């Protein structure tokens, strides 16, 4: 619409010199009536051009206003997009760090199995049984030097203890202990035939850093475990806690 008005203005401007030439010819030819009519026509034409110029100026102001508004909106949208990109980038970075951190801190599997490497194991009161042969120790939670399992991650664990009495004259009582608190017990009674067996199992929730171990009761001194593969301590992470 603005372009059409501009074209009309150009056409009118082109006609104006032609009209002026006609007026000049009329004056030269000494036609007073024609001269008066031409002057009136020029007045009308000038008024029309003035109106057209005013309208074009108004349209120009409107276009400038609209352009300024569009530039402002574009700048706002660009700023909003930049902020959103920055936020998303931060969220992705944070998620990546959490995933990597979670992978390093929380192994997918935790399991161990330990037994004695020899037979005829002498145990004393309150002694922690140190199963020194460790064929499986996924997650590195079991320490054969202390006989204790330390939970690397929080979650629900299952523990199994199996013992065999190697001395028919002495009763053997072994507790499964969680951080100083008994959670299971295996009792192998003394008998003439020896080799009395006992097992204990416990499912328990542990926080990372909690310990579980097997300890001989202080009530029975000088007991002997048969040892070897016949006495074992096993644990496995059943379900890790959800972070």
C-alpha positions as CSV (number, residue, x, y, z in Angstrom):
1,X,0.0,0.0,0.0
2,X,2.9,2.4,0.9
3,X,4.7,1.5,-2.3
4,X,1.5,2.2,-4.4
5,X,1.2,5.7,-2.9
6,X,4.8,6.4,-3.6
7,X,4.3,5.5,-7.3
8,X,1.3,7.7,-7.4
9,X,3.4,10.5,-6.0
10,X,6.1,10.0,-8.6
11,X,3.5,10.1,-11.4
12,X,2.0,13.3,-10.0
13,X,5.4,14.8,-9.7
14,X,6.1,13.9,-13.4
15,X,2.9,15.5,-14.5
16,X,3.6,18.8,-12.7
17,X,6.4,20.0,-15.0
18,X,4.2,19.1,-18.0
19,X,1.4,21.2,-16.6
20,X,3.8,24.1,-16.0
21,X,4.9,23.9,-19.6
22,X,1.3,24.1,-20.8
23,X,0.8,27.2,-18.6
24,X,3.9,28.8,-20.1
25,X,2.6,28.2,-23.7
26,X,-0.8,29.6,-22.7
27,X,0.8,32.8,-21.4
28,X,3.0,33.0,-24.5
29,X,-0.1,32.7,-26.7
30,X,-2.0,35.4,-24.7
31,X,-5.0,33.3,-23.7
32,X,-6.1,34.7,-20.4
33,X,-8.9,32.3,-19.9
34,X,-6.7,29.3,-20.5
35,X,-4.1,30.8,-18.1
36,X,-6.7,31.2,-15.3
37,X,-7.9,27.6,-15.8
38,X,-4.3,26.3,-15.8
39,X,-3.5,28.1,-12.6
40,X,-6.6,26.7,-10.9
41,X,-5.6,23.2,-12.1
42,X,-2.1,23.7,-10.7
43,X,-3.5,24.8,-7.3
44,X,-5.5,21.6,-7.2
45,X,-2.5,19.5,-8.2
46,X,-0.3,21.2,-5.6
47,X,-2.9,20.5,-2.9
48,X,-3.2,16.9,-4.0
49,X,0.6,16.5,-3.9
50,X,0.7,18.1,-0.5
51,X,-1.9,15.6,0.8
52,X,0.1,12.8,-0.8
53,X,3.3,13.9,0.8
54,X,1.6,14.2,4.2
55,X,0.1,10.8,3.8
56,X,3.5,9.3,2.8
57,X,5.2,11.0,5.8
58,X,2.6,9.5,8.1
59,X,3.1,6.1,6.5
60,X,6.8,6.5,6.9
61,X,6.4,7.2,10.6
62,X,4.2,4.2,11.0
63,X,6.7,2.0,9.2
64,X,9.5,3.2,11.4
65,X,7.4,2.5,14.5
66,X,6.6,-1.0,13.3
67,X,10.3,-1.6,12.4
68,X,11.4,-0.4,15.8
69,X,8.8,-2.7,17.5
70,X,9.9,-5.7,15.3
71,X,13.6,-5.0,16.2
72,X,12.7,-4.9,19.9
73,X,10.7,-8.1,19.7
74,X,13.5,-9.8,17.8
75,X,16.1,-8.7,20.3
76,X,13.9,-10.0,23.2
77,X,13.4,-13.3,21.5
78,X,17.1,-13.6,20.7
79,X,17.9,-12.9,24.3
80,X,15.3,-15.4,25.5
81,X,16.8,-18.1,23.2
82,X,20.3,-17.4,24.4
83,X,19.2,-17.7,28.0
84,X,17.3,-21.0,27.2
85,X,20.4,-22.4,25.4
86,X,22.6,-21.4,28.4
87,X,20.1,-23.1,30.8
88,X,19.9,-26.3,28.7
89,X,23.7,-26.4,28.4
90,X,24.0,-26.1,32.2
91,X,21.4,-28.8,32.7
92,X,23.1,-31.2,30.3
93,X,26.5,-30.5,31.9
94,X,25.0,-31.1,35.4
95,X,23.3,-34.3,34.3
96,X,26.5,-35.6,32.6
97,X,28.4,-34.9,35.8
98,X,25.8,-36.7,37.9
99,X,25.9,-39.7,35.6
100,X,29.7,-39.8,35.6
101,X,29.9,-39.3,39.3
102,X,27.2,-41.9,40.0
103,X,29.0,-44.4,37.8
104,X,32.3,-43.8,39.6
105,X,30.8,-43.8,43.1
106,X,28.2,-46.5,42.7
107,X,29.4,-49.7,41.0
108,X,26.6,-51.6,39.2
109,X,27.5,-54.9,41.0
110,X,28.7,-55.7,44.5
111,X,29.4,-59.3,45.5
112,X,32.0,-61.3,47.3
113,X,32.7,-64.9,48.3
114,X,35.4,-65.9,50.8
115,X,36.6,-69.1,52.5
116,X,39.6,-70.4,54.3
117,X,42.7,-71.5,52.4
118,X,43.5,-74.2,55.0
119,X,41.9,-76.6,57.4
120,X,41.8,-76.8,61.2
121,X,41.2,-73.1,61.9
122,X,41.5,-72.2,65.6
123,X,39.1,-69.5,66.8
124,X,39.0,-67.6,70.1
125,X,36.3,-65.7,71.9
126,X,34.9,-62.6,70.1
127,X,37.3,-63.2,67.2
128,X,36.3,-62.0,63.8
129,X,36.6,-64.9,61.3
130,X,39.1,-63.9,58.6
131,X,38.3,-65.8,55.5
132,X,41.5,-65.4,53.7
133,X,40.8,-66.9,50.3
134,X,38.6,-64.6,48.2
135,X,37.8,-65.9,44.7
136,X,35.1,-63.2,44.2
137,X,35.2,-59.6,45.3
138,X,33.3,-57.4,42.9
139,X,33.2,-53.9,44.1
140,X,36.1,-54.5,46.5
141,X,34.0,-54.4,49.6
142,X,35.5,-57.5,51.4
143,X,38.9,-57.1,53.2
144,X,40.6,-60.5,53.9
145,X,43.0,-58.8,56.3
146,X,40.2,-57.8,58.7
147,X,37.5,-60.3,57.7
148,X,35.0,-57.5,57.3
149,X,32.8,-56.4,54.4
150,X,32.4,-52.6,54.0
151,X,29.4,-51.6,51.9
152,X,30.6,-49.4,48.9
153,X,27.1,-48.3,48.2
154,X,23.8,-48.0,50.1
155,X,21.2,-50.6,49.4
156,X,19.7,-54.0,50.4
157,X,22.3,-56.8,50.8
158,X,22.0,-60.6,51.3
159,X,24.7,-62.4,53.4
160,X,25.3,-66.1,53.8
161,X,27.5,-67.8,56.4
162,X,28.4,-71.5,56.5
163,X,30.5,-73.3,59.1
164,X,31.5,-76.8,60.0
165,X,32.7,-77.9,63.4
166,X,36.2,-79.4,63.3
167,X,36.3,-80.4,66.9
168,X,33.6,-82.8,68.3
169,X,34.2,-81.7,71.8
170,X,33.4,-78.1,71.5
171,X,30.3,-76.2,70.4
172,X,30.9,-73.4,67.9
173,X,28.6,-70.4,67.7
174,X,29.2,-67.7,65.1
175,X,27.3,-64.4,64.7
176,X,26.6,-62.4,61.6
177,X,27.3,-58.9,62.7
178,X,26.3,-55.5,61.2
179,X,28.4,-52.7,62.6
180,X,28.5,-54.3,66.0
181,X,24.9,-55.6,66.1
182,X,24.2,-59.3,65.5
183,X,21.8,-59.9,62.6
184,X,22.1,-63.7,62.3
185,X,23.6,-66.8,64.1
186,X,25.0,-70.2,63.1
187,X,25.5,-72.8,65.8
188,X,27.4,-76.1,65.1
189,X,27.0,-78.4,68.1
190,X,29.9,-80.6,69.2
191,X,29.4,-84.3,68.5
192,X,31.4,-87.5,68.5
193,X,31.2,-87.6,64.7
194,X,32.5,-84.0,64.3
195,X,31.6,-82.1,61.1
196,X,28.4,-80.7,62.6
197,X,27.3,-78.0,60.1
198,X,25.5,-74.7,60.6
199,X,24.4,-71.8,58.4
200,X,23.0,-68.3,58.8
201,X,21.5,-65.9,56.4
202,X,20.5,-62.3,56.6
203,X,18.9,-59.7,54.3
204,X,19.7,-56.2,55.6
205,X,19.8,-52.6,54.5
206,X,23.3,-51.0,54.6
207,X,24.4,-47.5,54.2
208,X,27.7,-46.9,52.4
209,X,30.4,-47.5,55.0
210,X,28.5,-50.0,57.1
211,X,30.3,-53.2,57.9
212,X,29.2,-56.8,58.1
213,X,31.4,-59.7,59.4
214,X,31.3,-63.1,61.1
215,X,32.4,-63.3,64.7
216,X,32.9,-66.3,67.0
217,X,31.0,-66.1,70.3
218,X,33.1,-65.4,73.4
219,X,31.3,-68.2,75.3
220,X,33.2,-71.0,73.6
221,X,37.0,-70.8,73.7
222,X,39.4,-72.9,71.8
223,X,36.9,-74.0,69.1
224,X,38.2,-75.4,65.8
225,X,36.5,-74.9,62.4
226,X,37.1,-77.5,59.8
227,X,38.1,-74.7,57.4
228,X,38.8,-74.8,53.6
229,X,35.8,-74.5,51.3
230,X,33.6,-76.0,54.0
231,X,33.5,-72.7,55.8
232,X,32.5,-69.6,53.8
233,X,31.2,-66.1,54.0
234,X,29.2,-64.6,51.0
235,X,27.5,-61.3,50.4
236,X,25.7,-59.7,47.4
237,X,24.0,-56.4,46.7
238,X,20.4,-57.1,45.9
239,X,19.1,-53.6,45.3
240,X,21.0,-50.4,45.4
241,X,19.3,-47.3,46.8
242,X,17.9,-44.9,44.2
243,X,19.8,-41.6,44.3
